[in-house]
Amino acid sequence: MHPGALLWLHALLACPRSCVCSVKKNGRLLAECAYRELQEVPAGLSPNVTILTLSANRIGSLRETSFSEVPDVQSLWLGYNQISTVEAGAFARLVHLKNLDLSHNKMVDFPWKDLRNLSGLQILKMNNNRLAGLPRGAFHSLKELRSLWLNDNELTTLAEGTFDLLPSLSQLQIFNNPFNCSCKVFWLKKWTENTSVSIAKGGSILCAAPSRLKGRAVTDIPDHFCVAPSVQLTYLSNLDNTVMYDGLTLTLHCSVAGSPLPEIRWKIQTSSRSTEISGPNVARDRNVLLLRRAKQSQERFLIFKNGTMAIPNFSKEDEGIYTCLAVNDVGTREVSVNVALAGSENPADDLLRNAPQASHLGGRSCYKGDDLDPSGAGEKLVIVYHAPRESKSRAGAVPQTCLGTLLLTLGLALCR
């Protein structure tokens, strides 16, 4: 044989002493390195290796460069080792990988971004590890993935959508995980009821918490435990038992329902600022003293525990879109109102002339509890204005400030 051919053949069959290398009938080069008591990936592998078996060794960690010698590997078997650490980038360059077995190791975490490059991966086994969580989009780039094994880990929850964007998925194993069956995994029940993916039956996918559901199948979580939020926005003319500030105080009330009871959040978008408020900033509802203190502080928007928002001394700068969000473990709903300030005269007549579809609900009367969600669907434009009027009961009385509203249908419901 020509010397050059011998050198080429030697390079092709380069094989560490601890491995046995051979060419399969399909031309693929197999490096068999299982059951060798190896503590790391051996050096000296041929770059033509397409099947690498490292199962049942004592490998404890994988470095970024562990597989740099085998860039064309298609099947990589690493099960039954002691792998606890995987450096970022360890698998990122293995773009031809189709089968990856990391089962029966000690992984607590994994460099999930490495999977972004493995678009041809078909089988991924990560079962019997110590994985405690998965990023929402961990597998979204794996368009060819057919079989995913995540059973026997420490998963307590899974983000909604974890198995979305996997068009080829046909087999999923997630049993023997200590799921906390809060409403955060309620989506999993609905998903298993509708998916065509073959998964372990409900008896093996059990709840470890809360105590009332311990030992119960995830698929048997009662529907009434988890109800998506609903939200309704209401305009109030004043806060009960409080003293109005000088000028106009705009008050909106957000009513929510759902199970678990939704958290109320606010988003305010004006021409000069964008504000998000996640919880109350006034200690007690309807407390005049605290309301006054809050006014004197830097808080512009006063948020009460009962879902009410008050904006003292409402001005043109406060015009904008006010959104109430209801958030619980099942989902999020929101409703918005566009609030504008007119002058001291009633703008209803002019606006009605310009927008015949508007319905005038306020006039110059003072209202309390005007529902911003009448039966017709549609976003409502609330025009708030001063309407000073003199009391007729006695001369020299202090003018009373009232609020008027005009609701203009624009196309987004205020009850969700």
Rosetta blueprint (number, residue, H / E / L):
1 M L
2 H L
3 P H
4 G H
5 A H
6 L H
7 L H
8 W H
9 L H
10 H H
11 A H
12 L H
13 L L
14 A L
15 C L
16 P L
17 R L
18 S L
19 C L
20 V E
21 C E
22 S E
23 V E
24 K L
25 K L
26 N L
27 G L
28 R L
29 L E
30 L E
31 A E
32 E E
33 C L
34 A L
35 Y L
36 R L
37 E L
38 L L
39 Q L
40 E L
41 V L
42 P L
43 A L
44 G L
45 L L
46 S L
47 P L
48 N L
49 V E
50 T E
51 I E
52 L E
53 T E
54 L L
55 S L
56 A L
57 N L
58 R L
59 I L
60 G L
61 S E
62 L E
63 R L
64 E L
65 T L
66 S L
67 F L
68 S L
69 E L
70 V L
71 P L
72 D L
73 V L
74 Q L
75 S E
76 L E
77 W E
78 L L
79 G L
80 Y L
81 N L
82 Q L
83 I L
84 S L
85 T E
86 V E
87 E L
88 A L
89 G L
90 A L
91 F L
92 A L
93 R L
94 L L
95 V L
96 H L
97 L L
98 K L
99 N E
100 L E
101 D E
102 L L
103 S L
104 H L
105 N L
106 K L
107 M L
108 V L
109 D L
110 F L
111 P L
112 W H
113 K H
114 D H
115 L H
116 R H
117 N H
118 L L
119 S L
120 G L
121 L L
122 Q L
123 I E
124 L E
125 K E
126 M L
127 N L
128 N L
129 N L
130 R L
131 L L
132 A L
133 G L
134 L L
135 P L
136 R L
137 G L
138 A L
139 F L
140 H L
141 S L
142 L L
143 K L
144 E L
145 L L
146 R L
147 S E
148 L E
149 W E
150 L L
151 N L
152 D L
153 N L
154 E L
155 L L
156 T L
157 T L
158 L L
159 A L
160 E L
161 G L
162 T L
163 F L
164 D L
165 L L
166 L L
167 P L
168 S L
169 L L
170 S L
171 Q E
172 L E
173 Q E
174 I L
175 F L
176 N L
177 N L
178 P L
179 F E
180 N E
181 C L
182 S L
183 C H
184 K H
185 V H
186 F H
187 W H
188 L H
189 K H
190 K H
191 W H
192 T H
193 E H
194 N H
195 T L
196 S L
197 V L
198 S E
199 I E
200 A L
201 K L
202 G H
203 G H
204 S H
205 I L
206 L E
207 C E
208 A E
209 A E
210 P L
211 S H
212 R H
213 L H
214 K L
215 G L
216 R L
217 A E
218 V H
219 T H
220 D H
221 I L
222 P L
223 D H
224 H H
225 F H
226 C L
227 V E
228 A E
229 P E
230 S E
231 V E
232 Q E
233 L E
234 T E
235 Y E
236 L E
237 S L
238 N L
239 L L
240 D L
241 N L
242 T L
243 V L
244 M L
245 Y L
246 D L
247 G L
248 L L
249 T L
250 L E
251 T E
252 L E
253 H E
254 C E
255 S E
256 V E
257 A E
258 G E
259 S E
260 P L
261 L L
262 P L
263 E E
264 I E
265 R E
266 W E
267 K E
268 I E
269 Q E
270 T E
271 S L
272 S L
273 R L
274 S E
275 T E
276 E E
277 I E
278 S L
279 G L
280 P L
281 N L
282 V L
283 A L
284 R L
285 D L
286 R L
287 N L
288 V H
289 L H
290 L H
291 L H
292 R H
293 R H
294 A H
295 K H
296 Q H
297 S L
298 Q L
299 E L
300 R L
301 F L
302 L E
303 I E
304 F L
305 K L
306 N L
307 G L
308 T E
309 M E
310 A E
311 I E
312 P L
313 N L
314 F L
315 S L
316 K H
317 E H
318 D H
319 E L
320 G E
321 I E
322 Y E
323 T E
324 C E
325 L E
326 A E
327 V E
328 N L
329 D L
330 V L
331 G L
332 T E
333 R E
334 E E
335 V E
336 S E
337 V E
338 N E
339 V E
340 A E
341 L E
342 A L
343 G L
344 S L
345 E L
346 N L
347 P L
348 A H
349 D H
350 D H
351 L H
352 L H
353 R H
354 N H
355 A L
356 P L
357 Q L
358 A L
359 S E
360 H E
361 L L
362 G L
363 G L
364 R L
365 S L
366 C L
367 Y L
368 K L
369 G L
370 D E
371 D E
372 L L
373 D L
374 P L
375 S L
376 G L
377 A L
378 G L
379 E L
380 K E
381 L E
382 V E
383 I E
384 V E
385 Y E
386 H E
387 A L
388 P L
389 R E
390 E L
391 S L
392 K L
393 S L
394 R L
395 A L
396 G L
397 A L
398 V L
399 P L
400 Q E
401 T L
402 C L
403 L E
404 G E
405 T L
406 L E
407 L E
408 L L
409 T E
410 L L
411 G L
412 L L
413 A L
414 L L
415 C E
416 R L
